[in-house]
Amino acid sequence: MSISKAPPIHPGEILRDLYLEPLEMSPYALAKTLRVPRTRIERIVGEKIGISADTALRLAKFFKTSPELWLNLQAAYDLKKQRDALAEELAQIPELEQAA
């Protein structure tokens, strides 16, 4: 399995830059539309928390995307952050040798 070497991009950055800003929509307005606490969306776009399955379903409905899009963005971010945090330890784990 290979994880991209590109720096991790938080899904909140994508939500903010590619969805909210072009619509000139505030996190508060989105939260109200999605029927979630204002702080949830504010913390996501502030890159303080991740996107849950609940939030992914709501974002997908509103923006006409798939919930998998949002969850995959979160999973990719989480994997890259952990890859960086565990780099030295992972380097010590040998890879399985395949028989030729």
LUMGU-546074 format. One record per residue: z, x, y of N, C-alpha, C, O in turn. Coordinates in steps of 0.05 Angstrom, whole numbers, plus 5000, padded with zeros to 4 digits. Layout:
REM LUMGU-546074
ZXYZXYZXYZXY;...
END
This chain:
REM LUMGU-546074
500050174977500050005000500050185025501550375026;498450105044498250265068498850095092497849875095;500550195109501250065134499950215157500050465157;498650075175497250195197499150395212501550345215;497950615221499450815237499650735266501050865282;498350515274498550425302501450345308502950265291;502250375334504950305340505450005336503649845338;507949935329508549645324508249485350509049565371;506949255347506749065370508348825363507848685343;510348765380512048535375510348275379508748255398;510748075362509247825365509847685392508247535401;512147745403512747635430510847735451510247595470;510047985448508048095467505447945465504147895485;504647885441502147745436502347455447500547355460;504647325441505047055452504947055482503646885494;506247245494506347265524503647325536502647185553;502447545526500047655539497447495532495747465549;497247405507494747265499494846965500492746835499;497146855501497446565501498646455526497446285540;501046535533502446425556501146495583500646325600;500646755587499646845613496846725619496546625642;494946715601492346595607492646295614491046185629;494646165602495045875607496845835632497245605641;497846055643499746035665502145855657502945685673;503045895633505245735622507745895619507646125611;509945785627512545925625513745895598513045705583;515446085590516946045565518445785564518645655543;519545705587521045455588519245225582519945045566;516845215594514944995589514144985560513944775548;513645215548512945225519515245125502514844965484;517645225508519945135493520344835494520844705474;519944725517520244435521518144285504518744085491;515644385505513544265489514044285459513444095444;515044515451515544555422518144435412518644425388;519744335431522344205425524244415412525544355392;524344645424526244855416527944935440527144885463;530145075436531745165458530145365475528645535465;530445345501529045515520529545815514527745975515;531945875506532646145500531146265477530646505476;530346095458528846195435526246325444525546545436;524646175460522046275469522446505488520946705487;524446485506524946705524525646965509524747185517;527246945488527947185473525647285456525447525452;523847115447521447205432519647355451518847585446;518947235474517147375493518447615505517047805515;521147625506522547865515522848075493524048275498;521748015470521748195447524548265437525148495428;526348065439529048105430529547985402531348075387;528047785395528247665368525447625357523447635372;525347575331522747535318522047235316523547065325;519847185303518846915299519646825271518946945251;521046595270521846475245519646295234517746235248;519946205210518046015198518045755215515845645220;520345665224520445425241518745465266517145295274;519145685280517645745304514745775299513045685314;514045915277511245955269509845685266507545655274;511145495253509945235249509445095275507344965279;511345115293511144985319508945115336507344975349;508845375337506845525352504045455341502145415356;503845455314501245395302500245115309497845085315;501944925309501244655316500244635345498144525350;501744755363501044735392498544895398496744795412;498345135388496045315396493645285377491645425380;493845105357491645055338490945315323488645385320;493045455314492745685297493945625270494545395264;494345825254495845785229498645905232499046095246;500545785217503245905217503146185206504846355213;501346235187501046495175500446715196501346945194;498846635216498246825238500846935250501147175252;502646755257505146835270506946985251508247185259;507146895226508847035207507747305199509247495195;505047325198503847585192504247785214504648025209;504147685239504647865262507547965260508048205265;509347785253512147865251512548065228514048265231;511348005205511648175182510548455187511748655180;508148475200506948725207508748885225509149125222;509948755245511748885264514248995249515049225252;515348825232517848905217517249135199518849325197;514949135185514249355167513949615182514849825173;512549605204512049855220514649965231515050205231;516449785240519049885250520650015228521850225232;520649885205522150005182520850255172522250445164;518250265172516750505163517750745180518250955170;517850705206518650915224521550995220522251225220;523250795216526150845213526750985186528651135185;525150925166525651045139523851275132523751355109;522351375151520251575145521251805129520051875109;523551925137524552155122525452085094524852225075;526751855091527651775065525351705047525351765023;523351565058520951485042519451735032518251735011;519451945049518052185041519252315016517952465002;521752255011523152374988522652224962523352314940;521451994964520951824940518251904928516151884942;518251984903515652064890513951824884515051604880;511351864883509551644876509051654846509051874834;508651424834508151404806505551544799503451504812;505551714779503151854770501651664751502851564731;499151624756497451464738496151634717495251854723;496051534693494651674671491651674676490551474685;490351904671487451924676485851804653483451814654;
END
